[in-house]
Amino acid sequence: AGQHSPLVSVVGPRQAMGGQEAGESPPKSLESPMGPRLGRMATDQGYKNVWELAEKVIPPPTTKVWKELHRFQIQYNAVLQERADTIAEVDTLREQNRELKMLLNQYLTSKVNGQLYVPPTATIARVDG
């Protein structure tokens, strides 16, 4: 009990070869850079069959761990995306802040301030940027 059969004994040697005789190669349209077996599994039915076989070969605790890892990776990806968005927002705010400091300094050092009864320089300090 607890032992799982290897893939070949679950599906049989001919089925494990994709229904072909040993030594026969699959049609070129089904080949994949990852190998001929992966290419044959590239259809929806192929994926379904793979997961049905995986249920028979992979122990349930391992499947549970994989599902939790997948869930965690989705959450981690969301955190990373949020962090990237925040970094972009901070960069934008820094640029706006730099531009505002430059404008404020232009207004505070303007010659028109000398003609005012209460120039802005008398009420606020100059911002060095």
C-alpha positions in Angstrom: 0.0 0.0 0.0 1.2 3.5 -0.7 3.4 2.3 -3.7 2.5 3.8 -7.1 3.1 2.0 -10.3 5.4 3.5 -12.9 3.8 5.2 -15.9 4.4 2.3 -18.3 2.6 -0.2 -16.2 -0.4 2.1 -15.8 -0.9 2.7 -19.5 1.0 -0.1 -21.1 4.1 0.1 -23.3 2.3 0.7 -26.6 0.1 3.5 -25.1 3.2 5.0 -23.4 4.7 5.4 -26.9 1.6 7.3 -28.0 -0.1 4.4 -29.6 2.8 3.8 -32.0 5.2 0.9 -32.4 8.5 1.3 -30.7 11.0 3.0 -32.9 8.3 4.9 -34.9 8.6 8.6 -34.7 5.6 10.9 -34.4 4.5 13.1 -37.3 6.6 16.2 -37.6 3.6 18.4 -36.9 3.3 16.9 -33.4 7.0 17.1 -32.4 8.1 19.6 -29.8 11.5 21.0 -29.0 11.1 19.4 -25.6 10.8 15.9 -27.2 8.3 13.9 -29.2 6.2 12.8 -26.2 5.6 16.4 -25.1 4.6 17.3 -28.7 1.9 14.6 -28.7 0.5 15.9 -25.5 0.1 19.4 -26.9 -3.6 19.0 -27.5 -6.4 19.6 -25.0 -7.1 15.9 -24.9 -3.4 15.2 -24.4 -3.2 17.5 -21.4 -6.3 15.9 -19.9 -4.8 12.4 -20.4 -1.5 13.6 -18.8 -3.3 14.9 -15.7 -5.4 11.7 -15.4 -2.2 9.7 -15.5 -0.6 12.0 -13.0 -3.4 11.3 -10.5 -2.5 7.6 -10.7 1.3 8.1 -10.5 1.8 11.1 -8.3 0.9 10.6 -4.6 -1.9 12.9 -3.3 0.3 14.6 -0.7 2.7 15.7 -3.6 -0.2 17.0 -5.6 -1.5 18.9 -2.6 2.0 20.5 -2.1 2.1 21.5 -5.8 -1.4 23.1 -5.6 -0.3 25.1 -2.5 2.9 26.1 -4.3 0.9 27.2 -7.3 -1.4 29.2 -5.0 1.5 30.8 -3.3 3.2 31.7 -6.6 0.1 33.5 -7.8 0.0 35.5 -4.5 3.7 36.2 -4.7 3.3 37.4 -8.3 0.5 39.7 -7.3 2.8 41.2 -4.5 5.6 41.6 -7.0 3.3 43.3 -9.5 2.0 45.6 -6.8 5.6 46.4 -5.8 6.5 47.2 -9.4 3.5 49.5 -9.8 4.4 51.3 -6.5 8.0 51.8 -7.7 6.8 53.3 -10.9 4.4 55.6 -8.9 7.3 56.7 -6.6 9.4 57.5 -9.7 6.6 59.6 -11.1 6.1 61.4 -7.8 9.9 62.1 -7.5 9.9 63.7 -10.9 6.8 65.8 -10.1 8.4 66.8 -6.8 11.6 67.9 -8.6 9.6 69.9 -11.1 7.6 71.6 -8.4 10.7 72.5 -6.4 12.2 74.1 -9.5 9.0 76.1 -10.2 8.8 77.2 -6.5 12.4 78.4 -6.6 11.7 80.3 -9.9 8.7 82.1 -8.2 10.7 82.8 -5.1 13.6 84.3 -7.0 11.5 86.3 -9.5 12.3 90.0 -9.7 8.6 90.8 -9.4 8.8 89.8 -5.8 10.7 93.1 -5.0 7.7 95.1 -6.2 5.2 93.5 -3.8 4.3 94.9 -0.3 4.8 91.4 1.2 6.9 89.3 -1.0 6.7 85.5 -0.7 10.3 85.4 0.4 9.2 87.2 3.6 6.7 84.5 4.5 8.3 81.2 3.4 11.9 80.0 3.2 13.5 79.2 -0.1 13.6 75.5 -1.1 17.0 74.3 -2.3 16.7 71.5 -4.8 
